[in-house]
Amino acid sequence: MPVEPLPRKEIESQLADLPGWSLDGDHLTRSYRLASHPAATALVVHIAQVQEELDHHSDLTLGYDTVTLTVNTHSVGGAVTELDLALARRVENLAPGHGAV
């Protein structure tokens, strides 16, 4: 299945089901706050495992008690694709299990 950039309206429509995620230029972004640095680190490790499963990787930034993801698809010139939204959905489902808000 070829990966194609999604139209802005389609991205915005799908983001309605992903609270906290936003379209920032040519990428999706989301920050999570956690209770501690170890909790934030555990979330990063879990996200990395999901990214390996999907063979689709975001930029992850680990702060003291925050994790920020920046997601787009490099193979289509850095645009947002269904792969990015699938990753966002997976992360959004696992983050609460780490106490992320």
SULBELFEN-V464697 format. One record per residue. N is the residue number from 0. RES is the residue in one small letter. SS is DSSP state (helix for helix, strand for strand, loop for the rest). PHI is phi in degrees with one decimal (999 if undefined). PSI is psi in whole degrees, 0 to 359 (999 if undefined). Layout:
((N/RES/SS/PHI/PSI) (N/RES/SS/PHI/PSI))
This chain:
((0/m/loop/999/120) (1/p/loop/-70.9/147) (2/v/loop/-95.7/127) (3/e/loop/-124.6/146) (4/p/loop/-60.8/142) (5/l/loop/-92.8/146) (6/p/loop/-65.5/148) (7/r/helix/-52.9/316) (8/k/helix/-61.9/322) (9/e/helix/-65.8/317) (10/i/helix/-61.6/311) (11/e/helix/-60.9/322) (12/s/helix/-62.9/315) (13/q/helix/-71.2/331) (14/l/helix/-67.6/341) (15/a/loop/-59.6/334) (16/d/loop/-95.7/7) (17/l/loop/-127.2/78) (18/p/loop/-59.6/138) (19/g/loop/91.5/340) (20/w/loop/-85.4/146) (21/s/strand/-142.0/160) (22/l/strand/-95.1/118) (23/d/strand/-120.7/94) (24/g/loop/69.0/247) (25/d/loop/-107.7/21) (26/h/strand/-147.5/161) (27/l/strand/-92.1/147) (28/t/strand/-143.2/151) (29/r/strand/-158.9/137) (30/s/strand/-115.6/143) (31/y/strand/-121.6/142) (32/r/strand/-107.0/138) (33/l/loop/-126.3/173) (34/a/loop/-73.2/335) (35/s/loop/-161.0/171) (36/h/helix/-65.2/316) (37/p/helix/-59.6/323) (38/a/helix/-65.9/320) (39/a/helix/-64.7/319) (40/t/helix/-63.7/319) (41/a/helix/-62.2/321) (42/l/helix/-64.1/317) (43/v/helix/-59.0/316) (44/v/helix/-62.3/317) (45/h/helix/-64.7/317) (46/i/helix/-60.8/318) (47/a/helix/-60.5/322) (48/q/helix/-64.3/317) (49/v/helix/-63.9/318) (50/q/helix/-62.2/322) (51/e/helix/-65.4/318) (52/e/helix/-58.6/316) (53/l/helix/-82.3/347) (54/d/loop/52.5/44) (55/h/loop/-146.6/124) (56/h/loop/-122.6/138) (57/s/loop/-101.2/173) (58/d/strand/-88.4/127) (59/l/strand/-113.9/135) (60/t/strand/-120.5/123) (61/l/strand/-102.0/120) (62/g/loop/-105.3/188) (63/y/loop/-56.1/308) (64/d/loop/-133.2/28) (65/t/strand/-134.5/153) (66/v/strand/-133.0/129) (67/t/strand/-121.7/133) (68/l/strand/-111.1/141) (69/t/strand/-128.1/123) (70/v/strand/-129.9/129) (71/n/loop/-156.7/178) (72/t/strand/-111.2/109) (73/h/helix/-64.2/328) (74/s/helix/-69.5/349) (75/v/helix/-117.9/33) (76/g/loop/80.1/22) (77/g/loop/82.0/23) (78/a/strand/-89.8/169) (79/v/loop/-88.7/133) (80/t/loop/-127.6/178) (81/e/helix/-61.5/331) (82/l/helix/-58.9/320) (83/d/helix/-66.7/317) (84/l/helix/-67.5/324) (85/a/helix/-63.6/317) (86/l/helix/-63.9/316) (87/a/helix/-58.5/317) (88/r/helix/-62.7/316) (89/r/helix/-62.1/315) (90/v/helix/-64.9/318) (91/e/helix/-61.0/327) (92/n/helix/-76.1/328) (93/l/helix/-91.2/334) (94/a/helix/-58.0/317) (95/p/helix/-59.9/331) (96/g/helix/-64.9/343) (97/h/helix/-101.0/4) (98/g/loop/81.1/16) (99/a/loop/-75.3/141) (100/v/loop/-129.0/999))
